[in-house]
């Protein structure tokens, strides 16, 4: 069974940090690029960060550059999103995505991140 399970979300004050994890199973994790998306109420889903199969390259939305870091551990079939200097604008449901171009695309259930004082 294919599964992507996000964890680590919650309520945090502005300026705080959270580390999201996405544990994958049921497919060959190392064959997929991994991405983090987010969707805030009333807004479109947006790509936050991505990382290649081996972790050799990453990309970020301009709004999170310098604050967020995506990484992966293929031995643990897990991708992470370290979020620092959080802002209220970062409040959203964050989704983990596994992308094997031309083959398959999987999504997690999402985890809520709320940044508020």
VENBEL-V952769 format. One line per field, one symbol per residue. phi: phi as a letter, one per 20 degrees, with the letter a starting at -180 (. if undefined). burial: + if it has 16 or more other C-alpha atoms within 10 Angstrom, else -. Layout:
phi = ???
burial = ???
This chain:
phi = .fbcdebofqebfgnecbceccedbnbegfedfccddbbegmcffcfebbbfgenfbcbcfgfdgnddcdbbcffdlcdcceddlfdgfefaeddecdcdgncbbcceencedcdbe
burial = ---++++-+--+-+--++++++++----++-+++++++++------+++++++-+----+---+---+++++-+--+++++-++-++--+++++++++++-----+++-+++++++-
